[in-house]
């Protein structure tokens, strides 16, 4: 079996700086939410209410930020897995094996 691939510099970056990356992203999300709340008009005009019902800006932004967080968490998890597999190939081989059915052992 071939050895696991060497982690890239991007993998090392995401694994090493996961807390600042997630913290900065969360701070950006909070700042964006504050911006949306301050720029949303207090009253919607009647012409806007005749249009097809739209998703509110805060909900659209929240769904976008959720996608960003899921992407970041996935990248960080895969980066840590790549580093773990490269540093300890025995664990990598053990995690790739799946036992679907345990063999029946008959005792004496």
Secondary structure, 3 states (H helix, E strand, C coil): CCCCCCCCHHHHHHHHCHHHHHHHHHHHHHHHHHHHHHHCCCCCCHHHHHCCCCCCHHHHHHHHHHHHHHHHHHHHHHHHHHHHHHHCHHHHHHHHCCCCCCCCCCCC
